Amino acid sequence: MVVWADGRSRVTTRWEERRTLWDWRYGLALWVWKQGGKERFFHHLDRILRRPSINIVSVVDEMFRRASRRGGSRIEARVLREIQKRMQSGLPVAESMADITDPVEQMLIRGGEKTVGADGQRTGIQRVFRYLGQRLGARRRMRGAVLGAWARLAIYFVMILVAILTFSDYVIPKIALLYPPSDWTGIPRSLLVASRIVGSAGFAFCVGMGVLLFLLLPLLFPYWTGPVRRVLDRIPPFSFYRLQEGGAWLASIPALTDSGRIKAYDALVETERLSKPWMRERLRAIRLGMVAGFGMGQAMQRSSFGFPDPEIVADISLFESQGLDVEDILREIASEWADSGFRRVVIQANRIEGLARVVFALIVLWFTLGTVILQIQIPNYFMSMAHMG
């Protein structure tokens, strides 16, 4: 028996009973499909449901049949089959799509289901897929920029590490066989010290911990809070996460206010409730400022988090001071953020990449100067040895 929030109940289907134990194959298909199929699915629903007379259940049925007929779309067919069965069993759209949506998307769909359009217009549930598609598209673009920035940073880190290890493990020891390290001075001496540090167990431990931290950062970011994180959020590349998640949150507020007919404050409260610790910490500070009587822009400024971005916070405060409605302000800023946020990540990534290039060039210069000096000193050493002999 399933009991809905409004008190209605119904008998569970055989399909739902089989779903009580998670099917790992379905879970894998779901994860793969979400990487690209989910956005296409929402855009497809948006295009088809532009006429009020079209029913979403029949649309999903047809999409499932089309996916089943295509030989290379078994993953898509498997996911759509689950949505289709839930809809046919009488579940609302939000519950039918629970496996493919995050909490904010669930809120959008539920709000759309409660919104009835005027004559000749699409209903709320028909309009909401436009917001979902736009939100996913902006999020995908921002995520691509962030991942690209981190990937380039990792490549330069590996290049610098390989250069240091190669020179320290192969070049310096071979030169030391010809020229006693006790006679090295200046830059060659610094190369010798660096070689010994690189060959130590402590260096290997530090590198291993650094690589582990680099791999764990994406998992830590949603949960890491506190004053240290507040400072790091202002420094690239750590600021990438703030730009990415802040932009996603910014886009969700006008979508929620439009689809569910709620105010910006209510949308803020709901997203805070559904968020993970890092996001919740920032949204709570904004909410407490609004409870104290400040506008959203002023509350963002007083929170001192710079969330979602200091420039956006300044714009919201400026527009609010002119008496504009906060829902209209957020709607306009969110539409621009899809491009401006992406450009900001690219600019910061280019700066970090430029810095990494400078570091790599300085290391190569250091190695080159040390080697040249050693080449000058080695003949002098052998001449002195011959003279003494």
N, C-alpha and C positions, 0 to 999 in steps of 0.2 A: 504494500500500500504506500502510495506517495501522497503527502499532504502539502499543498501549496500554502503560500503565505496568507492568502485571503480565506483560508479555511476549506477550500475545495479538496477533494481527495479522489483517487482513482486506483484501480488495481494495476500493479506493475506488470509489464509485459515480459515474455520469456527473454527477449533481447536484453532488457534492463537487468534481469537476474543474472544473465551471463556476464554482464558488464561489472558485477560486483567485484570480481577478481580482475585486476588490470591486465590487459593483453599487451605484452611487451612488443609484439609485432605491430599492433595498432599504435602504440606509443612512439615507436620508431618512425612509422609512416607519417604520423602527425608532426613529429619534429622536422622531418625532411620537407613535408609539404608547407609548413609555416615559413620556411626560408624564402619562398617566392610565390607559392600558390595562394597563400592567404590574401595577399594584396590584390592579386589578379581576381580572386573570388569576389572581394568586396567591390572592386571596380566593375566587374561583370554584373553584379546585382544592381549596382547604381544605374548602369546603362539600361538594363532591361526593365527595372521597376519605375521608369519615368512616367508611366501611365498609371493613374490611380486604380484602374480596373484589373490590373495584373496582380495575381496572388503569389506571394513569396513561396508558398509550399509547392505549387505547381512548377515554379521556376527552378527550385532546388531539385525536384524530381527529374526535370528535363536535363539539368546539368549533370546529374548523376548518370542518367542513361547515356548521355553523350560521352562522358568520361569512361564509362564501361565499354563502349564500342571502340575506343581508341586503344590500340595495343600497348602503347608506351605510357599509359596514364593509370596504372594500377594503384599507385599511391593516392592520387587524387580521387579515384573512384572509392577507395576504402574510406577515406575521410568523409566524402560527401554521403556515402552510404549511412554512416553513423548519424549525420545531421538529418538526413531524410527520415530515418527510422524514428528519431526522437520527435520530429515534427508530426509524423503520421500517428504517433502514439498520443498526441494531444499536448505535448509540452510547449510552452511559449518559445518564441524565437530565441530569447536570451539564454534560456536553459538548453535549448537544442544546440546552440553554438558555444556552450560553456567550455568545451575542450579546446577550441581554437582561439578563444578570446582571453585577454587579461582583464583584471578587475575594472579598469576604467572603461574598456570597450563594453564590458557587461553593463556598466551604468549607462552608457550611451544607448545601447540597444533597449534596455528596460525603459529609459526615458522616452525613446522613440515609440515604443509599444503603447505608452500611455497618452501620446500626443495624437490628436485627430486633426487632419488637414481640412481646410475649407473646400468648398465645392470646386472641382476642377483642379485641385492641387493634390500632390502626393501626401499620403499620411506620414506620420512621424517615422514609422519603421521603414518606410520607403526612402525617406530623405536621409536617414542616419548613415546609410552605407556610403554616401558621398563624404561625410566627415571621417568615417573609418578609413576609407581609401586614401584621403588626403593626409591623415595622421600617419598612416603606415608609410606612405611615400616620403614624407618629410623625415620620419624617423630612419628609414632605410638610407636615405641620402646622407644624413648626419652621421649615422653609424659607419657608413662606408668611409667618410672623411676621417673619423676618429680612428678606425682600424688601420687605415692607410698611414696615418701619422705614427701610430704606435709601431707598425710594421717597419717603416723607414728608420725609426729610432732604433729598433732591434737590429736591423741590418748594419747600421753604423757601429753599434755596440759590438757586434760579432766581428766586424772588420778590425776595429781597434784591438779587441782581445786577441784575434788571430795574429795581428802584426806584433803585438807585445810578446806573445808566447813563442812565435817563430824566432824572433830576434833573441829572446832571452834563453831559449832552450837549444838553439842550433848555432847562431852566429857568435854570440859572446863566448860560449865554452870553447869553440874551435880557436878563436883568437887568443884565448887565455892559455892554450897549449903552446903557442908560439911566443907570447909576450907575457911575462909574469904579472899577474894582477896587482902585486904590491907596488909596481912602478906606474900604475895608471893614475892620472890626475885629471882634474877638471871634468869636462863632459864625459870622457870615457869612464871616469870613476863613477859618475852618476848612473851610467849604463850598467856597470858591474853591480852596483847596489840594487838597482831595479831588477836585474836578472836573478839575484839571490832572493829578493822578496817574492818574485813571481814563482820561483821554484820551491817556496816554502808551503807547508801544509795550511798555514793561515790564509794565504792568498787563495788557494783552492777552495777553502771553506767560505771565504767572502764571496767569491764568484758564484759558488753553488747557491748560497743564500740569496744573492742578488737575482739569479735566474729564477729561483723558486718564488721570490717575492714578485717578480715581473709576471710570472704565470698566475699567481694567486690574486694579483691586484683586481682583475675584473670581478672576482668573487667577493673581494673585501669591500669594494667601493660602495655597494648598496647598504652596508652595515656599519661602516667605519664613521664614527661621529666624534665630536669633541673639538677643543680649541686647536689642536695640531691640524686636524683635517680642515678646519675653517681657514687656516693660513694657506695650506697646500692647494685649496680650491681656487686660489687666485694665481697660481703659478703653473704654467704649462710644463709638462703634459697632463698634470693632475686636473687642471681646469677643464680638460676636454669632457670629463664626465659631467661636470656641472653644466656645461653648454649643451651637451646631448640630452640629459634628463630634464634640465630646466626648459629646453625648447619643447620637449614632448609634453611636459606639464602645461606649459603656456598654451599649446595648441589644444589641449583637452578641455580647458575651462570654457572658451566660447562654444566649443562643440557641445558641451554639457548644458550650457545655458540655453542654446538654441533648440536642442533636441528634447530636453526634459522640462523646459519652462521653469528653471530654477535660477536663483540669483548667483552672482559670482561668489559671495560668501558661502552659500550652501554648497556650491561645487568645491570650494576650497576645503570645507569641513569633510566632505565625502572623500576627496582624494587624499586628505591627510589620514583618514581612517584606514584607507586601503594601502597606504604606502609603506615602504620598508624604512628602517631607522634613519638612514641619511636624509631621505626626502621628508620623512615625518618631522625630523628636528627643525627643518627650515620652514615647513608649512605651519607647524605649531607656533613658531615665533611670529609669523605673519598674522595668523589667526588671533593670537593674544593681543597684537597691536591693534587689530580691527575691533576687538572686543573693548579695548580701552578707548575707542572713539576715533581712531585715526582712519584715514582712507587707506586703500590697499597700497598705493604707492608709498605713502608715509610709513605704513607698517613694514613694508619691505626695507625701507631705508633704516628704520630704527632696529630692525633685526640684526643688522651689521653682517649678514651672511653674503650680501652681494648676489642674492639668488632672485631670479634665474640669471641675471647679468646686470652689473652696475649701470650700464647705459640704458637698458630697458627699464630698470627701476627709476632712473632719472626721468625718462620719457613719460612713464605712467604718472609720476608725481606732477610733472608739468601739465599734462592734460587734465588731471583731476583738479588742479588749481584753477583751471579755466572753466570748471563747472561741467565738464563732459561726463557722461555716464560710463562707469568702469567697465560694464559689459561691452560697450561699443569700443572703448579704448583697447581692451584685450583682444577683441576680434580683429581690429586693424593691425595691432602689433604682431599678433600671432601669424597673420597672413604674410607679413614681411619677414618674420624670423626664419622661415623656411630657407630663404636665400641669404639673409644677413648672418645668421648663425653658422651656416655652412661656410661662408666666406671667412668668418672669424676663426673657425677651426683651421682652415687652410692657411691663413696668414700666420697663425701661431705655429702650425706644423712646419711651415717654411722657415721660420725663425729658428726653431729647434734644429731642423736639418742643417741650416747654415752654421749654427754653433757646433754641431757634430762634425761637420766638414772641417772647420777650423781646428778642432781638437785633433782630428785625424791627421791633418796637414802638419800640425806642430809636432806630433809624435814622430811622423816620418822625417821631419826636419831634424829632430833630436837624434834619431838613429843615424841619419846621414852625416851630420856634423861629427858625431862620436866616431863613426867609422872612418871618416876622412882624417881626423886627428890621429887615430890609431895607425892608419897607413903611413902617416908622417913619422910617428914615433917609433914604429917597429924597425925601419932601416937604421935609424940612429942607434937603437938598442943593439942591433947585431954588429954595427960598426964599432961600438964601444966594447962589445964582447970580443971582437976580433983583435982590437987594439990591446986589450988586456991579455989576450992569449999570446 
